[in-house]
Amino acid sequence: MQIESLFKSAGLHIRDAQLEMIQAIKKSLDGGQKLVVEAPTATGKSFAYILGALWANQSSLKGDKAQKNKKNIVISTATVALQEQLFFQDLPFIQKLLSENGEQKFTYMLAKGRSRYLCLRKLYHLEEKDDVVLKEAKDLENQFNKKWDGDFDNLEQPLNRELSKAIYNNSSACSFSRCEYYQDCPFFVARQGLRKTDIIVTNHSLLLSHLDLGDGAILPKFDQSIYIIDECHHLPDRALSAFSASATLFGSQSWINDVDKLLNALPVALVDRNRRQDWQAICKKLVQDLTQMQQYIDALYQTQEKEEGVWRIKSLDSQVQLLSVEIKKGAALYANQCDRLKSELEKFIEKSQIHSHESLEKQFTQLGFLLERAQNLQMLWALISNVQSTPPIAKWVSLHGEKNISTQQHELANLNHQDYEVHASPIEAASLLKQMFWDNVVNGVILCSATVRALGKFDRFLNATGLRNQADTLLLNSPLLYHHSTLQIADMKFLPNNQKDHIQETIKLFNEQYLQGFEKGVLVLFTSIYAMEAVYQGLLPSIKRITQVQGDRSKQMMISLHKKRIDSLKPSVIFGVDSFCEGVDLPGDYLARLIIHKLPFSVPTNPIDKTRAEWLLSMNRKPFIDMSLPQSSLKLTQMVGRLVRTETDIGEVIILDKRLKTKFYGKSLLENLPPFKII
């Protein structure tokens, strides 16, 4: 593949950094290696990794074994915006470019969760009394019979919410190949298509679900895949979310006992005396254990120190530890019973001359629902009962609100009506990703983002993902002319820890200097909603009129209105918090002044971060140095990255935090930022 001639034929300019990235990706994938790339804004990283992966894939296609050697290129992103850019812009353009230059064509698809697809069995056998919903269902059926593929995202008009809830595809109600509509099922047709597709665009959540369910469960198998993880800095946090669990205590007892109604509704042939007795014994023991756990937790919760209403479980006494193990075992037995009965129900329906899928659909769906709940409960209490894990597991309890429980339950538990929600999560994703992903990769992985490094190093990311000593790294030069723009550290009188005075000083600067009379686009980034709203309330009426505050309308509407104002040669200001710090593209006059209210230091506030901080302290390490400072470095780089988006952009960054000049870490933070002219 002649990369430079491809760009030249399309009248495009290929940057040195982009060509370097393409070549590095091909080399890495040829060797089945892992590569982490920081590709700054305007590098053209999506073009680079698509072309690099296609080039590597193409070079492996030789002779009669070409089709056998061909790999699926799986591109995973963190945001819908990037998925849509890849699918609707980048991939069609590259496909056209290659086709016009006589290169081999490729196919591409979006991989989505099954809830985005129609379940034909539910649609064709919908029980609904509302005439409006029935009419919409009939129209939907006609669309599917003509041209619609069953993907809800491809409908011209959004579905009625009630109808959508009744007919979406989900695993708990699915009988897979035993379903009479299996051959035409939109979800399985799409899944089959994935295996024949050259490039699959998905998201981190679906990729992690695929890893959790097992090789080949959703996406193609490891030995058939090349992986591109874009926006890779999100991967560790997404992994922690995917591998955590939570459940309520009384709420769990409620669905556990629902099995009685289910058994009564099933054919007698499936529910003999022994099965009923087995179920009753499992349910009784599990409910008793959960009730006893409720007693322990209720007593402890009342006496333990709470942090913002949350009790973090730092240690388990022997009784609670043993009870946790029993609940885990009980949930596993319950899940096994559900799984066996679901399988037997499918076989029974196939052979039955009286019953059909439709007549037993509710029971089938309910079984799937109970199975998923039981598996979640098993996972939760497996995490809770694990006291040997290194690093430790974050465990905490929060109030779940009052529950309407029966008098019998109340007397049995001797408790108030308060239910508790129990949570557990690993604090590091490294070992999980290594075990489930990196150790199974055959054909290579490329991980990239515009911001990967913290404090100028890849170390934090490599440690968080478990890739230390497993991946090469590549830092590309930016093509942007940052030295034409300035970074000013405002000479503030007050530090941000003096919140009230710092906010008042900010208001004065905005009213008299930074927002007064400025005719181009301004973005002000805050680290808290409280500070953002307090500053806004102190603005002069004339400045308030041109200022939008995050939360007043959707992010896209805010950006659209901001651009319209600037296009009309009117001033416009946006006040935003976290979601405006990343993925916001305001080139040219849309953003000529970026103001950062304070350095984005995050104090550990959630149970996961607090547990991680305590673990670091136990090893004589400093959470500020190991956690807060690297996180702040990464976040600050993302924040200032909003200003210069193209090679012609010029503007100024103003940071209202003099700690950059006065604290020992200021120099390190500044060195990791783009090379602005510092004032």
Sequence and secondary structure as in RCSB ss.txt:
>XXXX:A:sequence
MQIESLFKSAGLHIRDAQLEMIQAIKKSLDGGQKLVVEAPTATGKSFAYILGALWANQSSLKGDKAQKNKKNIVI
STATVALQEQLFFQDLPFIQKLLSENGEQKFTYMLAKGRSRYLCLRKLYHLEEKDDVVLKEAKDLENQFNKKWDG
DFDNLEQPLNRELSKAIYNNSSACSFSRCEYYQDCPFFVARQGLRKTDIIVTNHSLLLSHLDLGDGAILPKFDQS
IYIIDECHHLPDRALSAFSASATLFGSQSWINDVDKLLNALPVALVDRNRRQDWQAICKKLVQDLTQMQQYIDAL
YQTQEKEEGVWRIKSLDSQVQLLSVEIKKGAALYANQCDRLKSELEKFIEKSQIHSHESLEKQFTQLGFLLERAQ
NLQMLWALISNVQSTPPIAKWVSLHGEKNISTQQHELANLNHQDYEVHASPIEAASLLKQMFWDNVVNGVILCSA
TVRALGKFDRFLNATGLRNQADTLLLNSPLLYHHSTLQIADMKFLPNNQKDHIQETIKLFNEQYLQGFEKGVLVL
FTSIYAMEAVYQGLLPSIKRITQVQGDRSKQMMISLHKKRIDSLKPSVIFGVDSFCEGVDLPGDYLARLIIHKLP
FSVPTNPIDKTRAEWLLSMNRKPFIDMSLPQSSLKLTQMVGRLVRTETDIGEVIILDKRLKTKFYGKSLLENLPP
FKII
>XXXX:A:secstr
  HHHHHHHTT    HHHHHHHHHHHHHHHTT EEEEE  TTS HHHHHHHHHHHHHHHT  GGGHHHH  EEEE
EES HHHHHHIIIIIHHHHHHHHHHTT     EEE   GGGBB HHHHHT     HHHHHHHHHHHHHHHHT  S
BGGG SS   HHHHHHHB  GGG  GGGSTTGGG HHHHHHHHHHT SEEEEEHHHHHHHHHH TTSSS  GGGE
EEEEESGGGHHHHHHHHT EEEEHHHHHHHHTTHHHHHHHS GGG  HHHHHHHHHHHHHHHHHHHHHHHHHHHH
HHHS  BTTEEE     HHHHHHHHHHHHHHHHHHHHHHHHHHHHHHHHHH SS  TGGGHHHHHHHHHHHHHHH
HHHHHHHHHH  S SS EEEEEEEEEE    HHHHHHHT  SEEEEEEEEES  HHHHHHHTGGG SS EEEEES
   BTTBSHHHHHHHT TTT EEEE    S GGGSEEEE   SS TTSHHHHHHHHHHHIIIIISTT  SEEEEE
 S HHHHHHHHHTS HHHHTTEEETTSS HHHHHHHHHHHHHTT  EEEEE GGGSSS    GGG SEEEE S  
     SHHHHHHHHHHHHTT  HIIIIIHHHHHHHHHHHHTTT  STT   EEEE  THHHHSTTHHHHHHTS  
 EE 
